[in-house]
Amino acid sequence: MDASNDSAPIIKKVKKVHGGHHGGAWKVAYADFVTAMMALFIVLWILGQSEEAKQSVAGYFKDPVGFSSKSKNIIEGNNSNPSIDLQIQEEMKKKEAEKMEFEKTGEKLKKELEADTDLSGLSSQVRIEMVKEGLKIELIDSDKDVFFALGTSELNTKAKKLIGKIGKEISKLPNKLIVEGHTDSHQFQNQGTGFTNFELSAERALAAKRAIVMGGLLEKQIDEIHGYADTRLRNPQDPFSFVNRRISFTVKFNK
């Protein structure tokens, strides 16, 4: 055997295989992104639909086969449910009837305050309006008359009589009541006691609650009592204005 052949080097060529430019990983990531966007759009669409449509979608996911009435509605493209529609219509009628009753109560109260010679001067400081929660009655301080002595929660005689009249009228309604106390932004001089406008507004709300119960409102009709200090100013442009110092009673809609 030739010795020169034994010492010759052996060279092996390895063939490299490439998986495209960057492989297929980007396709998976892109597909996940598109799926996530689709899910987001579906959620946003559902949030913008009526309550019946939301219930139908929920019913479909609970029963995707379509045997339940709610899921059947969405499969067939019918988002309305006669029984639910009827219930909503009844609730709307009740709320509208309550609103009309509230408006009558507000008008009657205004006339009674204007007719009372002792309180006629305060009638301009009583604001009655419909709000989202129900009928709101606010007693607002002015530069001429205040309902509480400065820095105290002691109602004056006229204020007690005024709130008593409000209580007598509201007691004819079966609805619950929210009592709120508000101050302006003048800081209470607590002298290290920790007594602030929050405590002052809360104590004034409690004093108003006692006065309205004395007027005839049932204790069980009181649902909420809040002291907001100056966190909900009626006139934010002038935080020290008299109109920010007020007591409010809100007769709530029945749920």
C-alpha positions in Angstrom: 0.0 0.0 0.0 1.3 3.5 -0.9 2.2 5.4 2.2 1.4 8.8 0.6 -2.2 7.8 0.3 -2.5 7.1 4.1 -1.3 10.5 5.1 -3.7 12.5 2.8 -6.3 14.7 4.7 -10.0 13.8 4.4 -12.3 16.8 3.8 -16.0 16.5 4.6 -18.5 19.1 3.2 -21.5 20.0 5.4 -24.5 21.3 3.5 -26.3 24.1 5.3 -30.1 24.4 5.1 -31.7 27.7 5.7 -35.3 28.1 6.9 -36.2 31.0 4.6 -35.2 34.6 5.4 -36.3 34.5 9.1 -38.1 31.3 9.6 -41.8 31.0 10.3 -41.9 32.4 13.8 -43.1 35.9 12.6 -46.2 34.3 11.1 -47.2 32.8 14.4 -46.7 36.1 16.2 -48.6 38.0 13.5 -51.5 35.5 13.8 -51.7 35.9 17.6 -51.7 39.7 17.1 -54.6 39.6 14.6 -56.5 37.2 16.9 -56.1 39.6 19.9 -57.2 42.6 17.8 -60.3 40.6 16.7 -61.1 39.8 20.3 -60.7 43.4 21.3 -63.1 44.6 18.6 -65.7 42.0 19.5 -65.5 43.1 23.2 -65.9 46.8 22.2 -68.8 46.0 19.9 -70.5 44.0 22.7 -70.0 46.9 25.2 -71.8 49.2 22.8 -74.9 47.0 22.4 -78.1 47.0 24.3 -78.6 45.0 27.5 -80.6 42.4 25.6 -77.7 41.9 23.1 -75.2 41.5 25.9 -77.4 38.8 27.6 -77.8 37.0 24.2 -74.0 36.9 23.8 -73.5 35.7 27.3 -76.2 33.0 26.7 -74.4 31.9 23.6 -71.1 31.3 25.4 -72.9 29.5 28.1 -74.8 27.4 25.6 -73.1 27.5 22.2 -75.2 24.7 20.8 -78.2 27.1 20.9 -80.8 25.4 23.0 -81.3 28.2 25.5 -83.6 31.1 24.4 -80.9 33.7 24.8 -78.3 31.9 22.7 -80.9 31.0 20.2 -81.7 34.7 19.7 -78.1 35.6 18.8 -77.7 32.6 16.5 -80.9 33.5 14.7 -79.9 37.2 14.6 -82.7 38.2 16.9 -81.5 40.2 19.9 -84.9 41.0 21.3 -86.6 39.0 24.0 -90.3 39.9 24.4 -90.4 39.2 28.1 -87.2 41.3 28.7 -88.6 44.1 26.5 -91.8 44.1 28.4 -90.0 44.2 31.7 -87.8 47.2 30.5 -90.9 49.0 29.3 -92.6 48.5 32.7 -89.5 49.8 34.5 -89.5 52.9 32.3 -93.1 53.5 32.9 -92.6 53.3 36.7 -89.6 55.6 36.6 -91.6 58.1 34.5 -94.5 58.0 36.9 -92.0 58.5 39.8 -90.5 61.5 38.0 -93.9 63.1 37.5 -94.7 62.5 41.2 -91.3 64.1 42.1 -92.0 67.1 39.9 -95.5 67.6 41.6 -93.9 67.4 45.0 -91.2 69.9 44.0 -93.8 72.4 42.7 -96.0 72.0 45.7 -93.1 72.6 48.0 -92.1 75.7 46.2 -95.6 77.2 46.5 -95.8 76.4 50.2 -92.4 78.0 50.9 -93.4 81.2 48.9 -96.8 81.3 50.8 -95.2 81.1 54.2 -94.4 84.6 55.3 -91.8 83.5 57.8 -89.9 81.5 55.1 -90.7 83.5 51.9 -87.3 85.3 52.2 -85.5 81.9 52.2 -87.4 80.5 49.2 -84.9 81.9 46.8 -82.2 79.9 48.6 -84.0 76.6 48.0 -83.2 75.0 44.6 -85.3 72.1 43.5 -84.4 70.1 40.4 -84.5 66.7 38.8 -81.2 64.9 38.7 -80.1 61.4 37.7 -80.6 60.0 41.2 -84.1 61.6 41.7 -85.5 64.8 43.1 -82.8 67.1 44.6 -83.6 69.8 47.1 -80.7 72.1 48.1 -80.6 74.7 50.8 -77.9 77.2 49.8 -76.4 80.0 52.0 -76.4 83.6 50.7 -74.7 86.8 51.8 -77.9 87.7 53.6 -79.0 84.5 55.2 -77.1 81.4 56.4 -78.6 78.2 57.7 -75.8 77.5 60.2 -73.9 79.8 62.5 -70.4 80.3 61.2 -68.1 77.3 61.9 -70.9 75.4 63.7 -73.4 72.7 62.9 -76.2 74.5 64.8 -79.2 75.2 62.6 -81.0 78.5 63.1 -84.7 78.6 63.8 -85.8 79.5 60.3 -83.7 76.7 58.9 -85.2 74.1 61.2 -88.7 75.2 60.2 -87.8 75.1 56.5 -86.3 71.6 56.7 -89.3 70.5 58.8 -91.6 71.6 55.9 -89.5 69.7 53.4 -89.6 66.6 55.7 -93.4 66.8 56.0 -93.8 66.8 52.2 -91.2 64.2 51.4 -92.7 61.8 54.1 -95.7 61.4 51.7 -93.4 59.5 49.3 -92.2 56.0 49.9 -88.7 56.7 48.5 -85.3 56.7 50.2 -83.3 59.9 50.9 -79.7 61.0 50.6 -78.5 63.8 52.9 -75.3 65.7 52.0 -73.4 68.5 53.7 -71.0 70.8 51.7 -68.7 73.6 52.7 -66.8 76.3 50.8 -63.0 76.2 50.6 -62.4 78.4 53.7 -60.3 76.1 55.9 -61.6 75.4 59.4 -59.3 76.6 62.1 -58.8 73.3 63.9 -55.9 74.5 66.0 -54.4 71.0 66.0 -57.6 69.2 66.9 -57.9 67.5 63.5 -61.4 68.9 63.1 -61.7 69.9 59.4 -64.4 70.8 56.8 -65.1 67.1 56.4 -66.2 66.8 60.0 -68.1 70.1 59.8 -70.0 69.1 56.7 -70.7 65.7 58.1 -72.1 67.2 61.4 -74.2 69.6 59.4 -75.6 66.8 57.3 -76.5 64.9 60.6 -78.1 68.1 62.0 -80.2 68.4 58.8 -81.1 64.7 59.1 -82.4 65.2 62.6 -84.4 68.3 61.5 -86.0 66.5 58.6 -87.0 63.6 60.8 -88.5 66.0 63.3 -90.6 67.3 60.4 -92.2 63.9 59.8 -89.8 61.9 57.6 -89.5 58.3 58.8 -86.1 57.4 60.1 -86.0 54.3 57.9 -86.3 56.5 54.8 -82.8 57.8 55.4 -80.5 55.8 53.1 -77.2 57.8 53.0 -75.6 60.6 54.9 -72.4 62.3 53.5 -70.1 65.1 54.4 -68.2 66.2 51.3 -66.4 69.3 52.7 -65.4 71.4 49.6 -64.8 68.4 47.3 -68.0 69.0 45.3 -68.2 72.7 44.8 -71.3 74.1 43.2 -69.3 77.0 41.8 -65.7 75.7 41.2 -64.7 79.1 39.6 -65.3 80.7 43.0 -64.5 78.1 45.7 -65.1 80.7 48.5 -68.6 81.6 47.3 -71.6 81.3 49.5 -73.4 79.0 47.1 -70.8 76.3 47.9 -72.1 76.2 51.5 -75.2 74.1 51.3 -77.2 71.1 52.5 -78.9 68.9 49.9 -81.6 66.2 50.1 -82.0 63.8 47.2 -85.2 61.7 47.0 -84.0 58.6 45.2 -85.8 56.8 42.4 -86.9 53.3 43.5 -84.7 50.6 41.9 
